[in-house]
Amino acid sequence: MGRTYLVEEGIGQYLTELSTKVKPYVTGLLIGQCSPQRDYVIRAVRTPPKEQQQEESVGPPRLASLDEEWITTHASQVSRMLPGGLLVLGVFMIATPELAKDGQNALRKLIFSVEKSLSKRRLWKPEEEEVSDRAALQICSATKKVVCRTYDVQDPKSSAKPAEWKYQSALTASWVALGCTVNVNIHIPLLATSPNHDLEKNTKNGLNRWSKQIEDSVFLINGQVKDEDTELLEGQKKSRGNTQPSTQFSDVKVLTQLCQGASARSTATVQVCSGSINLRGAVKCRAYIHSNKPKVKEAIQALKRDIINTLNDRCEILFEDLILNEGPQKKTFGREYHVLPQRLFVPVAGSSVMLSDYKFGDEATGEIQERFVEMLDQPVQAEDMHIAEDISTVDICPVADIPSDTQQAQLTKATLLLKLQQNMGLVVAAAVAVLASIFSFNYFSD
Protein backbone atom coordinates (compact mmCIF):
# COMPACT_ATOMS: atom_id res chain seq x y z
CA MET A 1 0.00 0.00 0.00
CA GLY A 2 1.18 3.51 -0.76
CA ARG A 3 1.20 6.61 1.42
CA THR A 4 -1.72 7.74 3.54
CA TYR A 5 -2.97 11.33 3.38
CA LEU A 6 -4.89 12.59 6.40
CA VAL A 7 -7.00 15.47 5.12
CA GLU A 8 -8.75 18.27 6.99
CA GLU A 9 -12.48 17.55 6.82
CA GLY A 10 -13.36 21.00 5.47
CA ILE A 11 -11.32 20.32 2.32
CA GLY A 12 -13.89 17.73 1.22
CA GLN A 13 -16.62 20.37 1.27
CA TYR A 14 -14.36 22.86 -0.52
CA LEU A 15 -13.62 20.39 -3.34
CA THR A 16 -17.30 19.48 -3.62
CA GLU A 17 -18.22 23.14 -4.06
CA LEU A 18 -15.54 23.54 -6.72
CA SER A 19 -16.85 20.51 -8.61
CA THR A 20 -20.18 22.27 -9.15
CA LYS A 21 -18.38 25.13 -10.93
CA VAL A 22 -16.20 23.03 -13.26
CA LYS A 23 -16.14 24.30 -16.88
CA PRO A 24 -14.71 21.86 -17.93
CA TYR A 25 -11.95 21.45 -15.30
CA VAL A 26 -10.27 23.23 -12.40
CA THR A 27 -6.79 22.70 -10.97
CA GLY A 28 -5.21 23.62 -7.67
CA LEU A 29 -2.58 22.96 -5.02
CA LEU A 30 -2.55 20.75 -1.95
CA ILE A 31 -0.84 22.29 1.07
CA GLY A 32 0.33 20.41 4.12
CA GLN A 33 3.14 18.57 5.83
CA CYS A 34 5.10 15.39 5.21
CA SER A 35 6.13 12.96 7.91
CA PRO A 36 7.76 9.53 7.77
CA GLN A 37 4.52 7.74 8.67
CA ARG A 38 1.88 9.78 6.82
CA ASP A 39 1.20 13.14 5.20
CA TYR A 40 -1.20 15.85 6.37
CA VAL A 41 -3.25 18.03 3.99
CA ILE A 42 -4.57 21.18 5.69
CA ARG A 43 -5.54 23.31 2.67
CA ALA A 44 -6.61 22.90 -0.96
CA VAL A 45 -6.32 26.02 -3.09
CA ARG A 46 -7.71 26.39 -6.59
CA THR A 47 -5.58 27.96 -9.33
CA PRO A 48 -6.65 31.60 -9.77
CA PRO A 49 -8.42 32.09 -13.13
CA LYS A 50 -6.84 34.21 -15.83
CA GLU A 51 -8.91 36.98 -17.37
CA GLN A 52 -8.47 35.70 -20.92
CA GLN A 53 -9.69 32.20 -20.01
CA GLN A 54 -13.31 33.25 -20.48
CA GLU A 55 -12.51 34.28 -24.04
CA GLU A 56 -10.73 31.00 -24.78
CA SER A 57 -13.64 28.82 -23.65
CA VAL A 58 -14.96 28.38 -27.21
CA GLY A 59 -14.37 24.94 -28.69
CA PRO A 60 -14.19 21.37 -27.32
CA PRO A 61 -12.68 21.00 -23.81
CA ARG A 62 -9.15 19.62 -23.68
CA LEU A 63 -6.38 19.39 -21.09
CA ALA A 64 -3.78 20.41 -23.64
CA SER A 65 -4.81 24.00 -22.93
CA LEU A 66 -3.53 23.79 -19.33
CA ASP A 67 -1.35 26.82 -18.61
CA GLU A 68 1.60 25.11 -16.90
CA GLU A 69 3.52 28.35 -16.35
CA TRP A 70 0.53 30.02 -14.69
CA ILE A 71 0.07 27.08 -12.30
CA THR A 72 3.76 26.88 -11.35
CA THR A 73 3.87 30.66 -10.78
CA HIS A 74 0.90 30.32 -8.45
CA ALA A 75 2.73 27.55 -6.57
CA SER A 76 5.79 29.79 -6.14
CA GLN A 77 3.66 32.64 -4.79
CA VAL A 78 1.81 30.34 -2.40
CA SER A 79 5.04 28.81 -1.09
CA ARG A 80 6.11 32.27 0.13
CA MET A 81 2.98 32.41 2.27
CA LEU A 82 3.70 29.14 4.07
CA PRO A 83 5.52 29.12 7.42
CA GLY A 84 8.08 26.47 8.28
CA GLY A 85 6.82 22.90 8.17
CA LEU A 86 4.27 23.52 5.43
CA LEU A 87 4.83 22.96 1.73
CA VAL A 88 3.05 22.28 -1.54
CA LEU A 89 2.29 18.56 -1.20
CA GLY A 90 0.83 18.07 -4.64
CA VAL A 91 -1.79 19.15 -7.13
CA PHE A 92 -5.44 18.35 -7.72
CA MET A 93 -7.75 18.39 -10.70
CA ILE A 94 -11.53 18.25 -10.86
CA ALA A 95 -12.62 17.43 -14.40
CA THR A 96 -15.60 16.25 -16.41
CA PRO A 97 -15.81 12.51 -17.28
CA GLU A 98 -14.64 13.03 -20.87
CA LEU A 99 -11.35 14.48 -19.59
CA ALA A 100 -10.74 11.80 -16.96
CA LYS A 101 -8.59 9.63 -19.22
CA ASP A 102 -5.92 12.28 -19.71
CA GLY A 103 -6.17 13.63 -16.17
CA GLN A 104 -3.36 11.61 -14.57
CA ASN A 105 -0.89 12.41 -17.36
CA ALA A 106 -1.63 16.12 -16.94
CA LEU A 107 -1.28 15.89 -13.15
CA ARG A 108 2.02 14.04 -13.40
CA LYS A 109 3.43 16.73 -15.65
CA LEU A 110 2.21 19.46 -13.29
CA ILE A 111 3.72 17.79 -10.21
CA PHE A 112 7.21 17.71 -11.71
CA SER A 113 6.90 21.25 -13.11
CA VAL A 114 5.81 22.64 -9.74
CA GLU A 115 8.59 20.84 -7.90
CA LYS A 116 11.20 22.06 -10.38
CA SER A 117 10.00 25.65 -9.99
CA LEU A 118 10.00 25.49 -6.18
CA SER A 119 13.40 23.79 -5.90
CA LYS A 120 15.06 26.59 -7.91
CA ARG A 121 14.20 29.10 -5.16
CA ARG A 122 15.39 27.00 -2.24
CA LEU A 123 18.63 27.73 -0.45
CA TRP A 124 18.56 24.37 1.30
CA LYS A 125 18.78 20.79 0.08
CA PRO A 126 16.35 18.02 1.05
CA GLU A 127 17.68 15.30 3.34
CA GLU A 128 18.31 11.88 1.80
CA GLU A 129 15.68 10.22 3.98
CA GLU A 130 13.14 12.99 3.36
CA VAL A 131 9.75 12.12 1.84
CA SER A 132 9.82 12.99 -1.87
CA ASP A 133 6.42 11.63 -2.89
CA ARG A 134 3.91 14.23 -4.07
CA ALA A 135 0.18 13.73 -4.44
CA ALA A 136 -1.89 13.81 -7.63
CA LEU A 137 -5.57 14.02 -6.73
CA GLN A 138 -8.16 13.54 -9.45
CA ILE A 139 -11.90 14.04 -8.88
CA CYS A 140 -14.69 13.38 -11.38
CA SER A 141 -17.13 16.30 -11.38
CA ALA A 142 -20.06 14.02 -12.26
CA THR A 143 -19.53 10.94 -10.06
CA LYS A 144 -17.42 12.68 -7.35
CA LYS A 145 -15.06 9.69 -7.49
CA VAL A 146 -11.69 10.47 -5.86
CA VAL A 147 -8.45 8.93 -7.14
CA CYS A 148 -5.22 9.73 -5.28
CA ARG A 149 -1.81 8.67 -6.55
CA THR A 150 1.74 9.73 -5.76
CA TYR A 151 4.90 10.34 -7.78
CA ASP A 152 8.47 10.47 -6.52
CA VAL A 153 9.71 13.91 -7.63
CA GLN A 154 13.33 12.82 -7.14
CA ASP A 155 12.88 10.22 -9.88
CA PRO A 156 12.01 11.65 -13.33
CA LYS A 157 10.92 8.17 -14.44
CA SER A 158 8.67 7.65 -11.44
CA SER A 159 5.42 5.83 -12.09
CA ALA A 160 2.15 6.35 -10.22
CA LYS A 161 1.62 4.64 -6.86
CA PRO A 162 -1.77 4.33 -5.17
CA ALA A 163 -2.38 6.40 -2.04
CA GLU A 164 -5.11 6.53 0.60
CA TRP A 165 -7.11 9.75 0.99
CA LYS A 166 -8.77 9.96 4.45
CA TYR A 167 -10.71 12.89 5.89
CA GLN A 168 -10.29 13.80 9.56
CA SER A 169 -11.84 16.52 11.69
CA ALA A 170 -9.72 18.99 13.69
CA LEU A 171 -6.58 17.71 11.99
CA THR A 172 -4.28 20.48 13.25
CA ALA A 173 -6.05 21.23 16.55
CA SER A 174 -3.07 20.23 18.70
CA TRP A 175 -0.13 20.92 16.40
CA VAL A 176 3.00 22.44 17.91
CA ALA A 177 4.20 25.93 16.96
CA LEU A 178 7.83 27.00 17.26
CA GLY A 179 8.91 30.62 17.08
CA CYS A 180 12.16 32.58 17.21
CA THR A 181 13.78 35.90 16.38
CA VAL A 182 17.05 35.70 14.47
CA ASN A 183 19.48 38.61 14.38
CA VAL A 184 20.98 39.08 10.94
CA ASN A 185 24.26 40.76 10.03
CA ILE A 186 25.37 39.61 6.59
CA HIS A 187 28.14 41.29 4.62
CA ILE A 188 28.14 40.44 0.90
CA PRO A 189 31.02 41.76 -1.25
CA LEU A 190 30.34 42.67 -4.87
CA LEU A 191 33.28 41.41 -6.86
CA ALA A 192 34.81 43.78 -9.40
CA THR A 193 34.43 41.03 -12.01
CA SER A 194 30.69 40.75 -11.39
CA PRO A 195 28.93 41.90 -14.59
CA ASN A 196 26.58 44.89 -14.36
CA HIS A 197 26.83 44.91 -10.58
CA ASP A 198 24.17 42.20 -10.40
CA LEU A 199 22.71 42.90 -6.94
CA GLU A 200 20.15 40.10 -7.01
CA LYS A 201 22.62 37.39 -8.02
CA ASN A 202 25.23 38.50 -5.50
CA THR A 203 22.63 38.73 -2.74
CA LYS A 204 21.51 35.18 -3.53
CA ASN A 205 25.10 33.94 -3.33
CA GLY A 206 25.61 35.71 -0.01
CA LEU A 207 22.39 34.28 1.41
CA ASN A 208 23.45 30.84 0.24
CA ARG A 209 26.61 31.10 2.35
CA TRP A 210 24.62 32.45 5.30
CA SER A 211 22.11 29.59 5.05
CA LYS A 212 24.91 27.12 5.75
CA GLN A 213 25.60 28.96 9.02
CA ILE A 214 21.95 28.57 9.98
CA GLU A 215 22.13 24.86 9.17
CA ASP A 216 25.10 24.53 11.56
CA SER A 217 23.54 26.59 14.37
CA VAL A 218 22.53 25.27 17.78
CA PHE A 219 18.81 25.46 18.62
CA LEU A 220 17.57 25.77 22.21
CA ILE A 221 13.94 24.69 22.58
CA ASN A 222 12.43 26.33 25.67
CA GLY A 223 15.97 26.92 26.91
CA GLN A 224 17.15 23.33 26.41
CA VAL A 225 19.33 21.51 23.91
CA LYS A 226 17.46 18.33 23.02
CA ASP A 227 18.72 15.24 21.26
CA GLU A 228 17.47 15.20 17.67
CA ASP A 229 16.10 11.66 17.90
CA THR A 230 13.97 12.28 21.00
CA GLU A 231 10.29 13.11 20.82
CA LEU A 232 9.55 16.84 20.82
CA LEU A 233 6.61 16.42 23.22
CA GLU A 234 8.37 13.97 25.53
CA GLY A 235 7.19 14.46 29.11
CA GLN A 236 4.21 16.60 28.11
CA LYS A 237 0.66 15.45 28.79
CA LYS A 238 -1.51 15.07 25.71
CA SER A 239 -5.05 16.37 26.08
CA ARG A 240 -7.67 13.86 24.98
CA GLY A 241 -10.85 14.69 23.12
CA ASN A 242 -9.82 18.27 22.43
CA THR A 243 -11.09 19.41 19.06
CA GLN A 244 -10.58 23.12 19.58
CA PRO A 245 -7.39 24.73 18.26
CA SER A 246 -4.96 24.91 21.18
CA THR A 247 -1.47 25.63 19.93
CA GLN A 248 1.41 24.37 22.01
CA PHE A 249 4.04 27.06 21.57
CA SER A 250 7.78 26.48 21.96
CA ASP A 251 10.18 29.40 22.21
CA VAL A 252 13.44 28.76 20.37
CA LYS A 253 16.81 30.48 20.63
CA VAL A 254 19.23 30.21 17.72
CA LEU A 255 22.95 30.19 18.56
CA THR A 256 25.06 30.81 15.47
CA GLN A 257 28.66 29.67 15.56
CA LEU A 258 31.11 32.58 15.47
CA CYS A 259 33.94 30.58 13.95
CA GLN A 260 34.68 27.24 12.35
CA GLY A 261 35.60 24.18 14.32
CA ALA A 262 39.14 23.62 15.50
CA SER A 263 39.74 21.05 12.79
CA ALA A 264 38.83 23.43 9.96
CA ARG A 265 41.41 25.79 8.57
CA SER A 266 40.32 29.42 8.43
CA THR A 267 42.11 32.04 6.36
CA ALA A 268 41.32 35.58 5.30
CA THR A 269 40.56 36.16 1.63
CA VAL A 270 41.34 39.45 -0.08
CA GLN A 271 39.18 40.15 -3.12
CA VAL A 272 38.97 43.08 -5.50
CA CYS A 273 35.46 44.43 -5.02
CA SER A 274 33.34 47.11 -6.61
CA GLY A 275 31.04 47.45 -3.61
CA SER A 276 29.16 45.57 -0.93
CA ILE A 277 25.70 44.72 0.33
CA ASN A 278 24.88 44.66 4.03
CA LEU A 279 21.82 42.94 5.48
CA ARG A 280 21.21 43.81 9.11
CA GLY A 281 18.29 43.41 11.47
CA ALA A 282 16.10 40.77 13.07
CA VAL A 283 13.61 38.41 11.43
CA LYS A 284 10.59 36.75 13.00
CA CYS A 285 10.28 33.07 12.19
CA ARG A 286 7.68 30.42 12.84
CA ALA A 287 7.19 26.73 12.13
CA TYR A 288 4.48 24.16 12.78
CA ILE A 289 4.82 20.44 13.37
CA HIS A 290 2.24 17.64 13.65
CA SER A 291 1.45 16.21 17.09
CA ASN A 292 1.86 12.52 16.22
CA LYS A 293 5.07 11.86 18.19
CA PRO A 294 7.17 14.39 16.23
CA LYS A 295 10.93 14.18 16.55
CA VAL A 296 13.05 17.14 17.65
CA LYS A 297 14.90 16.82 14.34
CA GLU A 298 11.68 17.42 12.36
CA ALA A 299 10.81 20.53 14.37
CA ILE A 300 14.27 22.08 14.12
CA GLN A 301 14.46 21.35 10.40
CA ALA A 302 11.09 23.08 9.84
CA LEU A 303 12.23 26.17 11.75
CA LYS A 304 15.62 26.29 10.00
CA ARG A 305 13.90 26.34 6.64
CA ASP A 306 11.56 29.12 7.70
CA ILE A 307 14.53 31.24 8.82
CA ILE A 308 16.27 30.74 5.49
CA ASN A 309 13.11 31.11 3.40
CA THR A 310 11.82 34.29 5.03
CA LEU A 311 15.01 36.28 4.43
CA ASN A 312 15.36 34.95 0.89
CA ASP A 313 11.70 35.76 0.16
CA ARG A 314 12.08 39.33 1.41
CA CYS A 315 15.04 39.94 -0.87
CA GLU A 316 13.19 38.44 -3.84
CA ILE A 317 10.14 40.61 -3.15
CA LEU A 318 12.31 43.72 -2.86
CA PHE A 319 14.06 43.12 -6.18
CA GLU A 320 10.77 42.30 -7.89
CA ASP A 321 9.37 45.59 -6.59
CA LEU A 322 12.41 47.52 -7.83
CA ILE A 323 12.13 45.95 -11.28
CA LEU A 324 8.38 46.61 -11.38
CA ASN A 325 8.80 50.29 -10.49
CA GLU A 326 12.11 51.12 -12.16
CA GLY A 327 12.44 48.61 -14.98
CA PRO A 328 14.77 45.61 -15.50
CA GLN A 329 17.17 47.71 -17.59
CA LYS A 330 18.28 49.73 -14.57
CA LYS A 331 21.70 48.44 -13.53
CA THR A 332 22.94 51.19 -11.25
CA PHE A 333 21.17 53.02 -8.46
CA GLY A 334 21.46 56.41 -6.81
CA ARG A 335 21.13 56.88 -3.08
CA GLU A 336 17.74 55.38 -2.30
CA TYR A 337 15.76 54.36 0.74
CA HIS A 338 13.23 51.54 0.54
CA VAL A 339 10.80 50.08 3.03
CA LEU A 340 11.19 46.34 3.34
CA PRO A 341 8.05 44.21 3.57
CA GLN A 342 6.89 43.37 7.07
CA ARG A 343 5.95 39.82 7.88
CA LEU A 344 2.40 39.19 9.02
CA PHE A 345 0.47 36.10 10.07
CA VAL A 346 -3.16 35.20 9.45
CA PRO A 347 -5.04 32.32 11.14
CA VAL A 348 -6.60 29.48 9.19
CA ALA A 349 -10.25 28.97 10.13
CA GLY A 350 -10.71 26.03 12.50
CA SER A 351 -6.98 25.45 12.78
CA SER A 352 -4.11 26.30 15.11
CA VAL A 353 -1.90 27.02 12.09
CA MET A 354 -1.30 30.54 10.76
CA LEU A 355 -0.31 31.42 7.20
CA SER A 356 2.18 34.14 6.37
CA ASP A 357 2.59 37.06 3.98
CA TYR A 358 4.67 40.22 3.48
CA LYS A 359 3.40 43.79 3.47
CA PHE A 360 5.15 46.92 2.24
CA GLY A 361 4.68 50.02 4.39
CA ASP A 362 2.58 51.83 1.78
CA GLU A 363 0.47 48.77 0.95
CA ALA A 364 -3.17 49.08 1.98
CA THR A 365 -4.86 46.41 4.08
CA GLY A 366 -7.32 45.84 1.26
CA GLU A 367 -4.49 44.79 -1.06
CA ILE A 368 -3.37 42.13 1.42
CA GLN A 369 -6.93 40.86 1.72
CA GLU A 370 -7.22 40.65 -2.07
CA ARG A 371 -3.96 38.69 -2.27
CA PHE A 372 -5.19 36.11 0.24
CA VAL A 373 -8.37 35.64 -1.77
CA GLU A 374 -6.48 35.37 -5.06
CA MET A 375 -3.57 33.18 -3.88
CA LEU A 376 -5.18 31.08 -1.14
CA ASP A 377 -8.89 31.46 -1.89
CA GLN A 378 -9.36 32.60 1.70
CA PRO A 379 -11.13 35.77 2.87
CA VAL A 380 -9.25 37.54 5.64
CA GLN A 381 -10.54 40.07 8.14
CA ALA A 382 -8.33 43.09 8.78
CA GLU A 383 -8.43 42.49 12.54
CA ASP A 384 -7.08 38.94 12.02
CA MET A 385 -3.81 40.16 10.50
CA HIS A 386 -0.98 39.99 13.01
CA ILE A 387 2.06 41.99 11.93
CA ALA A 388 5.08 40.34 13.51
CA GLU A 389 7.65 43.07 12.92
CA ASP A 390 8.16 46.82 12.89
CA ILE A 391 8.87 48.66 9.64
CA SER A 392 12.27 47.82 8.16
CA THR A 393 14.30 49.96 5.75
CA VAL A 394 16.87 49.43 3.05
CA ASP A 395 19.52 51.99 2.17
CA ILE A 396 21.05 51.53 -1.29
CA CYS A 397 23.98 53.90 -1.42
CA PRO A 398 26.48 54.21 -4.29
CA VAL A 399 29.90 55.70 -3.61
CA ALA A 400 31.79 57.71 -6.25
CA ASP A 401 35.05 56.37 -7.62
CA ILE A 402 36.86 59.12 -5.69
CA PRO A 403 35.15 59.44 -2.31
CA SER A 404 34.34 62.92 -0.99
CA ASP A 405 35.43 63.96 2.52
CA THR A 406 31.98 63.17 3.88
CA GLN A 407 31.86 59.80 2.16
CA GLN A 408 35.38 59.02 3.32
CA ALA A 409 34.37 59.78 6.91
CA GLN A 410 31.36 57.46 6.57
CA LEU A 411 33.53 54.70 5.17
CA THR A 412 36.07 55.10 7.94
CA LYS A 413 33.31 54.86 10.54
CA ALA A 414 31.91 51.75 8.85
CA THR A 415 35.35 50.18 8.86
CA LEU A 416 35.80 50.83 12.59
CA LEU A 417 32.41 49.28 13.32
CA LEU A 418 33.35 46.21 11.36
CA LYS A 419 36.56 45.88 13.38
CA LEU A 420 34.49 45.81 16.55
CA GLN A 421 32.03 43.24 15.20
CA GLN A 422 34.24 40.79 13.36
CA ASN A 423 37.42 38.86 14.10
CA MET A 424 40.64 40.19 12.60
CA GLY A 425 40.80 37.51 9.94
CA LEU A 426 37.54 38.70 8.39
CA VAL A 427 38.27 42.42 8.77
CA VAL A 428 40.83 42.36 5.94
CA ALA A 429 38.26 41.15 3.41
CA ALA A 430 35.44 43.31 4.77
CA ALA A 431 37.49 46.50 4.89
CA VAL A 432 38.55 46.11 1.26
CA ALA A 433 34.90 45.61 0.27
CA VAL A 434 33.67 48.60 2.29
CA LEU A 435 36.37 51.04 1.12
CA ALA A 436 35.63 50.19 -2.50
CA SER A 437 31.86 50.04 -2.08
CA ILE A 438 29.35 51.36 -4.56
CA PHE A 439 26.28 49.97 -2.89
CA SER A 440 25.32 49.71 0.78
CA PHE A 441 22.26 47.63 1.52
CA ASN A 442 21.16 47.93 5.14
CA TYR A 443 18.34 45.90 6.67
CA PHE A 444 16.92 47.01 10.02
CA SER A 445 14.21 45.27 12.00
CA ASP A 446 13.29 45.33 15.68
Phi, psi and omega in degrees: 000146182277202184286157177251132177249115173272125191239133176304131187304323181297338180294326179299317178293320179299315180292325178295318178296321178296324184295337178281349183250008185292128178211086349265358179208163174218142180243168179185182184248150173252127184244135180180213186219140176267149170214162182302325184275316185203169177248154182239128178250116184252346179212145167237132186229120181289152176291128180297136181289148174268149184299322184283353182296327179297325182284336184266010185281355179285137178107171181294143180292141178203145182282349179296342181274003178303130179270092184298319181295320180296319181291318180290325176296318176300317179299320179294319179294318180294321182299331177292338185265007182255127176288176181302142180096340179254146179206172175282110185275344183167194181228156176231159176216130172248120187222160177289159184305324183291344179259357186298325185298320182267002185297313183294322178297320179293319179295319179300315180298319180295319181302313182289326178293316179296315180296320178297317180295317182289322182292333179295330183274343187286142174256012178229158181250140178297148175289155182299321183274003184290145179295125181242008176282138177235147188271142172238106183256125180239130181233132177276126183292337182272308185269346184066014179295135181250127176236120180243127176227162179235155175228142177275109185287348175276353180238104182301338181262013183301137176257164184291140175238141181292149178220154181263133182245106187236127178276146181212136180278152178049048186299320185253016187303326184240027177294159181261135176252139176238136181224151178202162171243127182246122176282134185241133174212087186247126177251121183240110178285144174259110183295146180297335181275354180291122184291136173058021179049055185292093183298315184296315181295315180294322177297318179299317179296318178295319178293328178296318178292319179296323181299329178292328175294320178296319179300327183268003183286163176260134183247123176260118180262115186052041176083004183236146170270120183248146177296137186298331184270359177277163178284137182298323185262018182301128179089352179263140179282134179265124180286134182261143176073014181269115181252001179268142179303123180217082186297131170268116186257134177242126177273131185239137173250135181252120179254108181271134180293135180278337180212171180283165179296165184297333182280343182269140180272129181241127179225151176282144178240127178258123182233147175278117187238152177258357181168192180204160176238136178235124176251120181222143176148205180221137181243141179267128185232151181210146177217155179234145180221144181298162184258014180268076180051054181290146177275153177302322181301319180296317182294314180295320179298318179297319181288320177304315183291328177291320178301311182293315183295318187294323178287320178296318180297319179299317180295319178298315181297318180299312182293324176297320179293320178296317179295319181297320185270334187239351177092145181290343183283348183283118184253337180236153185232146170275184179294117185222147174244134180230148175267122178285152178292138175273147177273137176227157180236145182228131181288150173265130183304130177072017184223158175270357183271144176241139175268167189234158173201176181232137186233125172286155184301324182266010182272127182287153179301324180299326178294322177294317179298318178297322181293322178295322178292317182289313186278320187243003179053042183226117175290142183231133176275143182303322182288347179272353180278123181248104179283124188273344189222158172283172179296136178247153180232157176235132178245110176260113190231109175281151177240134182297159179303321177248105186296143174284173181299319180295314180297320181297321179296320179295319180294319179298317178298318179297321180295318179297320178297319179296323180296327178285330187267335189239158176286162189295334179293327181273339183297325182301311180291319183292320182295321177298318181294318183291314182297334181259010192291145172251324182239141173234123187240102186253136183239116180243139175204135178280000000 
